[in-house]
Amino acid sequence: MSKYQIITLCGSIKYKKEFFQVQNQLTLAGNIVLMPCFFY
């Protein structure tokens, strides 16, 4: 059993700021976060 929870963020890339805020919170809480990487 994995000791880390893996979370995938999905949604519109127009919410770039929100993606990074949520990613930061979840990562600091001890999760592995996957999200889109094509904002630019």
PyMOL Python script that loads the backbone (N, CA, C, O; Angstrom):
from pymol import cmd

cmd.read_pdbstr("""\
ATOM      1  N   MET A   1       0.846  -1.186   0.000  1.00  0.00           N
ATOM      2  CA  MET A   1       0.000   0.000   0.000  1.00  0.00           C
ATOM      3  C   MET A   1       0.890   1.247   0.000  1.00  0.00           C
ATOM      4  O   MET A   1       1.866   1.322   0.746  1.00  0.00           O
ATOM      5  N   SER A   2       0.548   2.207  -0.831  1.00  0.00           N
ATOM      6  CA  SER A   2       1.310   3.447  -0.953  1.00  0.00           C
ATOM      7  C   SER A   2       1.087   4.327   0.273  1.00  0.00           C
ATOM      8  O   SER A   2      -0.028   4.423   0.785  1.00  0.00           O
ATOM      9  N   LYS A   3       2.150   4.961   0.735  1.00  0.00           N
ATOM     10  CA  LYS A   3       1.975   5.848   1.878  1.00  0.00           C
ATOM     11  C   LYS A   3       1.598   7.259   1.453  1.00  0.00           C
ATOM     12  O   LYS A   3       1.317   8.107   2.300  1.00  0.00           O
ATOM     13  N   TYR A   4       1.590   7.518   0.150  1.00  0.00           N
ATOM     14  CA  TYR A   4       1.199   8.815  -0.378  1.00  0.00           C
ATOM     15  C   TYR A   4      -0.089   8.688  -1.169  1.00  0.00           C
ATOM     16  O   TYR A   4      -0.325   7.679  -1.833  1.00  0.00           O
ATOM     17  N   GLN A   5      -0.915   9.710  -1.095  1.00  0.00           N
ATOM     18  CA  GLN A   5      -2.123   9.745  -1.908  1.00  0.00           C
ATOM     19  C   GLN A   5      -1.796  10.520  -3.180  1.00  0.00           C
ATOM     20  O   GLN A   5      -1.219  11.606  -3.115  1.00  0.00           O
ATOM     21  N   ILE A   6      -2.159   9.970  -4.332  1.00  0.00           N
ATOM     22  CA  ILE A   6      -1.917  10.622  -5.616  1.00  0.00           C
ATOM     23  C   ILE A   6      -3.229  11.248  -6.077  1.00  0.00           C
ATOM     24  O   ILE A   6      -4.246  10.567  -6.215  1.00  0.00           O
ATOM     25  N   ILE A   7      -3.186  12.557  -6.312  1.00  0.00           N
ATOM     26  CA  ILE A   7      -4.374  13.308  -6.701  1.00  0.00           C
ATOM     27  C   ILE A   7      -4.125  13.953  -8.058  1.00  0.00           C
ATOM     28  O   ILE A   7      -3.079  14.564  -8.277  1.00  0.00           O
ATOM     29  N   THR A   8      -5.086  13.816  -8.970  1.00  0.00           N
ATOM     30  CA  THR A   8      -4.987  14.429 -10.297  1.00  0.00           C
ATOM     31  C   THR A   8      -5.970  15.586 -10.378  1.00  0.00           C
ATOM     32  O   THR A   8      -7.164  15.422 -10.127  1.00  0.00           O
ATOM     33  N   LEU A   9      -5.453  16.759 -10.733  1.00  0.00           N
ATOM     34  CA  LEU A   9      -6.302  17.929 -10.913  1.00  0.00           C
ATOM     35  C   LEU A   9      -6.685  18.023 -12.389  1.00  0.00           C
ATOM     36  O   LEU A   9      -5.819  17.983 -13.263  1.00  0.00           O
ATOM     37  N   CYS A  10      -7.966  18.148 -12.659  1.00  0.00           N
ATOM     38  CA  CYS A  10      -8.466  18.253 -14.031  1.00  0.00           C
ATOM     39  C   CYS A  10      -9.377  19.465 -14.122  1.00  0.00           C
ATOM     40  O   CYS A  10     -10.062  19.817 -13.162  1.00  0.00           O
ATOM     41  N   GLY A  11      -9.375  20.093 -15.278  1.00  0.00           N
ATOM     42  CA  GLY A  11     -10.262  21.232 -15.484  1.00  0.00           C
ATOM     43  C   GLY A  11      -9.740  22.130 -16.573  1.00  0.00           C
ATOM     44  O   GLY A  11      -8.767  21.812 -17.257  1.00  0.00           O
ATOM     45  N   SER A  12     -10.398  23.253 -16.724  1.00  0.00           N
ATOM     46  CA  SER A  12     -10.027  24.213 -17.747  1.00  0.00           C
ATOM     47  C   SER A  12      -8.720  24.902 -17.376  1.00  0.00           C
ATOM     48  O   SER A  12      -8.522  25.292 -16.225  1.00  0.00           O
ATOM     49  N   ILE A  13      -7.828  25.051 -18.355  1.00  0.00           N
ATOM     50  CA  ILE A  13      -6.545  25.691 -18.080  1.00  0.00           C
ATOM     51  C   ILE A  13      -6.680  27.208 -17.920  1.00  0.00           C
ATOM     52  O   ILE A  13      -5.693  27.886 -17.633  1.00  0.00           O
ATOM     53  N   LYS A  14      -7.867  27.735 -18.097  1.00  0.00           N
ATOM     54  CA  LYS A  14      -8.048  29.161 -17.851  1.00  0.00           C
ATOM     55  C   LYS A  14      -8.005  29.476 -16.350  1.00  0.00           C
ATOM     56  O   LYS A  14      -7.942  30.642 -15.960  1.00  0.00           O
ATOM     57  N   TYR A  15      -8.040  28.431 -15.510  1.00  0.00           N
ATOM     58  CA  TYR A  15      -7.962  28.600 -14.057  1.00  0.00           C
ATOM     59  C   TYR A  15      -6.562  28.295 -13.542  1.00  0.00           C
ATOM     60  O   TYR A  15      -6.400  27.624 -12.522  1.00  0.00           O
ATOM     61  N   LYS A  16      -5.561  28.786 -14.244  1.00  0.00           N
ATOM     62  CA  LYS A  16      -4.158  28.527 -13.906  1.00  0.00           C
ATOM     63  C   LYS A  16      -3.843  28.897 -12.453  1.00  0.00           C
ATOM     64  O   LYS A  16      -3.237  28.105 -11.731  1.00  0.00           O
ATOM     65  N   LYS A  17      -4.246  30.073 -12.030  1.00  0.00           N
ATOM     66  CA  LYS A  17      -3.959  30.541 -10.669  1.00  0.00           C
ATOM     67  C   LYS A  17      -4.549  29.580  -9.634  1.00  0.00           C
ATOM     68  O   LYS A  17      -3.882  29.232  -8.660  1.00  0.00           O
ATOM     69  N   GLU A  18      -5.782  29.156  -9.839  1.00  0.00           N
ATOM     70  CA  GLU A  18      -6.442  28.251  -8.911  1.00  0.00           C
ATOM     71  C   GLU A  18      -5.771  26.870  -8.895  1.00  0.00           C
ATOM     72  O   GLU A  18      -5.646  26.251  -7.838  1.00  0.00           O
ATOM     73  N   PHE A  19      -5.341  26.393 -10.065  1.00  0.00           N
ATOM     74  CA  PHE A  19      -4.632  25.119 -10.130  1.00  0.00           C
ATOM     75  C   PHE A  19      -3.413  25.154  -9.217  1.00  0.00           C
ATOM     76  O   PHE A  19      -3.194  24.233  -8.430  1.00  0.00           O
ATOM     77  N   PHE A  20      -2.610  26.230  -9.324  1.00  0.00           N
ATOM     78  CA  PHE A  20      -1.390  26.307  -8.537  1.00  0.00           C
ATOM     79  C   PHE A  20      -1.676  26.474  -7.046  1.00  0.00           C
ATOM     80  O   PHE A  20      -0.931  25.949  -6.219  1.00  0.00           O
ATOM     81  N   GLN A  21      -2.735  27.189  -6.688  1.00  0.00           N
ATOM     82  CA  GLN A  21      -3.102  27.332  -5.278  1.00  0.00           C
ATOM     83  C   GLN A  21      -3.497  25.986  -4.678  1.00  0.00           C
ATOM     84  O   GLN A  21      -3.036  25.623  -3.596  1.00  0.00           O
ATOM     85  N   VAL A  22      -4.344  25.257  -5.378  1.00  0.00           N
ATOM     86  CA  VAL A  22      -4.803  23.958  -4.894  1.00  0.00           C
ATOM     87  C   VAL A  22      -3.639  22.960  -4.853  1.00  0.00           C
ATOM     88  O   VAL A  22      -3.497  22.196  -3.898  1.00  0.00           O
ATOM     89  N   GLN A  23      -2.813  22.980  -5.899  1.00  0.00           N
ATOM     90  CA  GLN A  23      -1.660  22.087  -5.928  1.00  0.00           C
ATOM     91  C   GLN A  23      -0.763  22.339  -4.719  1.00  0.00           C
ATOM     92  O   GLN A  23      -0.316  21.390  -4.075  1.00  0.00           O
ATOM     93  N   ASN A  24      -0.499  23.590  -4.407  1.00  0.00           N
ATOM     94  CA  ASN A  24       0.345  23.941  -3.282  1.00  0.00           C
ATOM     95  C   ASN A  24      -0.237  23.425  -1.967  1.00  0.00           C
ATOM     96  O   ASN A  24       0.477  22.827  -1.162  1.00  0.00           O
ATOM     97  N   GLN A  25      -1.517  23.653  -1.751  1.00  0.00           N
ATOM     98  CA  GLN A  25      -2.173  23.197  -0.517  1.00  0.00           C
ATOM     99  C   GLN A  25      -2.112  21.683  -0.383  1.00  0.00           C
ATOM    100  O   GLN A  25      -1.790  21.164   0.686  1.00  0.00           O
ATOM    101  N   LEU A  26      -2.421  20.971  -1.468  1.00  0.00           N
ATOM    102  CA  LEU A  26      -2.432  19.510  -1.415  1.00  0.00           C
ATOM    103  C   LEU A  26      -1.035  18.937  -1.240  1.00  0.00           C
ATOM    104  O   LEU A  26      -0.853  17.944  -0.535  1.00  0.00           O
ATOM    105  N   THR A  27      -0.048  19.554  -1.879  1.00  0.00           N
ATOM    106  CA  THR A  27       1.330  19.089  -1.751  1.00  0.00           C
ATOM    107  C   THR A  27       1.837  19.298  -0.328  1.00  0.00           C
ATOM    108  O   THR A  27       2.477  18.412   0.239  1.00  0.00           O
ATOM    109  N   LEU A  28       1.561  20.446   0.244  1.00  0.00           N
ATOM    110  CA  LEU A  28       1.989  20.715   1.616  1.00  0.00           C
ATOM    111  C   LEU A  28       1.293  19.798   2.617  1.00  0.00           C
ATOM    112  O   LEU A  28       1.806  19.568   3.712  1.00  0.00           O
ATOM    113  N   ALA A  29       0.122  19.271   2.242  1.00  0.00           N
ATOM    114  CA  ALA A  29      -0.600  18.333   3.101  1.00  0.00           C
ATOM    115  C   ALA A  29      -0.065  16.909   2.955  1.00  0.00           C
ATOM    116  O   ALA A  29      -0.569  15.989   3.600  1.00  0.00           O
ATOM    117  N   GLY A  30       0.962  16.719   2.103  1.00  0.00           N
ATOM    118  CA  GLY A  30       1.591  15.408   1.986  1.00  0.00           C
ATOM    119  C   GLY A  30       1.111  14.550   0.839  1.00  0.00           C
ATOM    120  O   GLY A  30       1.324  13.338   0.851  1.00  0.00           O
ATOM    121  N   ASN A  31       0.473  15.141  -0.149  1.00  0.00           N
ATOM    122  CA  ASN A  31      -0.031  14.394  -1.301  1.00  0.00           C
ATOM    123  C   ASN A  31       0.885  14.576  -2.508  1.00  0.00           C
ATOM    124  O   ASN A  31       1.676  15.517  -2.565  1.00  0.00           O
ATOM    125  N   ILE A  32       0.768  13.672  -3.462  1.00  0.00           N
ATOM    126  CA  ILE A  32       1.414  13.811  -4.767  1.00  0.00           C
ATOM    127  C   ILE A  32       0.345  14.340  -5.707  1.00  0.00           C
ATOM    128  O   ILE A  32      -0.711  13.726  -5.856  1.00  0.00           O
ATOM    129  N   VAL A  33       0.611  15.476  -6.344  1.00  0.00           N
ATOM    130  CA  VAL A  33      -0.407  16.128  -7.172  1.00  0.00           C
ATOM    131  C   VAL A  33       0.039  16.149  -8.635  1.00  0.00           C
ATOM    132  O   VAL A  33       1.141  16.595  -8.954  1.00  0.00           O
ATOM    133  N   LEU A  34      -0.827  15.665  -9.511  1.00  0.00           N
ATOM    134  CA  LEU A  34      -0.612  15.716 -10.955  1.00  0.00           C
ATOM    135  C   LEU A  34      -1.592  16.734 -11.517  1.00  0.00           C
ATOM    136  O   LEU A  34      -2.762  16.770 -11.134  1.00  0.00           O
ATOM    137  N   MET A  35      -1.093  17.566 -12.438  1.00  0.00           N
ATOM    138  CA  MET A  35      -1.944  18.589 -13.034  1.00  0.00           C
ATOM    139  C   MET A  35      -1.438  18.939 -14.420  1.00  0.00           C
ATOM    140  O   MET A  35      -0.323  18.565 -14.785  1.00  0.00           O
ATOM    141  N   PRO A  36      -2.250  19.660 -15.207  1.00  0.00           N
ATOM    142  CA  PRO A  36      -1.807  20.046 -16.552  1.00  0.00           C
ATOM    143  C   PRO A  36      -0.507  20.843 -16.481  1.00  0.00           C
ATOM    144  O   PRO A  36      -0.280  21.587 -15.527  1.00  0.00           O
ATOM    145  N   CYS A  37       0.334  20.686 -17.482  1.00  0.00           N
ATOM    146  CA  CYS A  37       1.605  21.415 -17.491  1.00  0.00           C
ATOM    147  C   CYS A  37       1.759  22.204 -18.798  1.00  0.00           C
ATOM    148  O   CYS A  37       2.881  22.451 -19.239  1.00  0.00           O
ATOM    149  N   PHE A  38       0.669  22.588 -19.402  1.00  0.00           N
ATOM    150  CA  PHE A  38       0.723  23.302 -20.684  1.00  0.00           C
ATOM    151  C   PHE A  38      -0.024  24.631 -20.592  1.00  0.00           C
ATOM    152  O   PHE A  38      -0.872  24.933 -21.431  1.00  0.00           O
ATOM    153  N   PHE A  39       0.297  25.424 -19.566  1.00  0.00           N
ATOM    154  CA  PHE A  39      -0.357  26.715 -19.375  1.00  0.00           C
ATOM    155  C   PHE A  39       0.240  27.786 -20.292  1.00  0.00           C
ATOM    156  O   PHE A  39      -0.380  28.829 -20.499  1.00  0.00           O
ATOM    157  N   TYR A  40       1.417  27.548 -20.837  1.00  0.00           N
ATOM    158  CA  TYR A  40       2.098  28.580 -21.619  1.00  0.00           C
ATOM    159  C   TYR A  40       2.135  28.218 -23.082  1.00  0.00           C
ATOM    160  O   TYR A  40       2.672  28.975 -23.892  1.00  0.00           O
TER     161      TYR A  40
END
""", "prot")
cmd.dss("prot")
cmd.show_as("cartoon", "prot")
cmd.util.cbc("prot")
cmd.orient("prot")
